[in-house]
Amino acid sequence: MRWYRVAAMTRKEIIQIRRDVRSLLIVVAMPVILILTFGYAISLDVKHVPVYVFDREGSQPSQDLLKHFQASDYFNLVRAVDNYPALIRSIDDGSCQLAVVIPADFSQKLRDGGPVHVQALVDGSDANSATLALNYSQAVIQAYSAQAQLDWLSLRGQTGAQPPLSVDARTWFNEDLESMAGIVPGVLAIVMSVIGSFLTALTIAREWERGTMEQLISTPVTPIEIMLGKLAPYVVIGMVDTALCAALGVGWFHVPFRGKWSVFFGSSALFLMVVLSLGYFVSVVAKSQLAASQASLIATFLPAFLLSGFLFPIDQMPAVIQVVTRVIPARYFVSIMRSVFLKGSPAVFLMNDLAALAVFALALTLLATRAFKKKLG
């Protein structure tokens, strides 16, 4: 391999990029648009759930319970109704996601120390929101119940009574349990997959469509030199896009970054080589810019979005799908990004994921160079 040939191919590709300024602007703007869109549009946090209330008693204890809901950021008490059909209609027409019914004998049963049943009706059309709303409401009611039990015991002279068991929970790495902290590092994998494959999916296909492939084939440049020369400019562009996305995640969305930047950029460069090699292979096989761009998006965006663990936990997927995710490079990069951003993990703790990316990079590089044949037809 002659490095002056690689440099010549690189210089040729830079000239092609400079001639197509609009595509270059799209490449620079697209990561910003994607990370802002994903960052604002995707949120697994459920807050300010609209709540309707049917308080059949209207006593001071029942109002105290409702104040616990009002004090929570997860609920927004929209309206109090005075009949059950109105409550049902509010759920049917989507006015509320949670309806709370307080029984008519609420305060009496509290004074007697007996069980009190508060009804919660949840709109289950959105299973995730319904589950979280139900869990939040149960937590509010259980907190009120514990306080009511202590008050009941205090009235009977048992002031020292304490619950037999309590949980002292502490959350590591994402103390506020903000979904944004896990989403933004995952978005980097999506952005790099789309941008990296899109950049290189047009390289060889462009040569075929513009009729310059014959000239390229007639030169003594080898397939590996062509590949390295064509990918070199896009490695620089891809790393700039990666740095831009990381800066937006940390500076704009305030996602904590606890790792080392050397580990971040090193693993990003490795993953970038994977997606660039994949895009180059697609470009070699497709021989059409339109077909290559569509195939590269399908081969990178959908697997990275659905099967990388970005949104859907892999351990909750069917066993067969979990096996399939092992051949998705974005799975390993998402794991690395979350560990670097949130845990501050050193490279030695990431060796399994890094080794998997290295294998993908080597395999795709060999596949792409072997797929490119220096002959017409």
GIWOCOR-V563206 format. One line per field, one symbol per residue. psi: psi as a letter, one per 30 degrees, with the letter a starting at -180 (. if undefined). Layout:
psi = ???
This chain:
psi = kkffeeeeeeeeeeeeeefieeeeeeeeeeeeeeeeeeeeejkgkjlhkkkkkjjfehleeeeeeefeeefkffljjekklgleeeeeeeeeggflfkkkjklfheeeeeefglkkjkkkkkjgejeeeeeeeeeeeeeeeeeeeeeeeeeeeefggifgklkfklkjkkkleieghkfeffeeeeeeeeeeeeeeeeefffdeeeeeefggeeeeeflgkleeeeeeeefeefeeeeeeeeeeeeeeeeeefhkkjfakfeeeeeeeeeeeeeeeeeeeeeeeeegkeeeeeeeeeefeeeeeeegfgeekkefflleeeeeeffgjefeeeeeeeeeeeefhkleffgeeeeeeeeeeeeeeeeeeeffjkill.
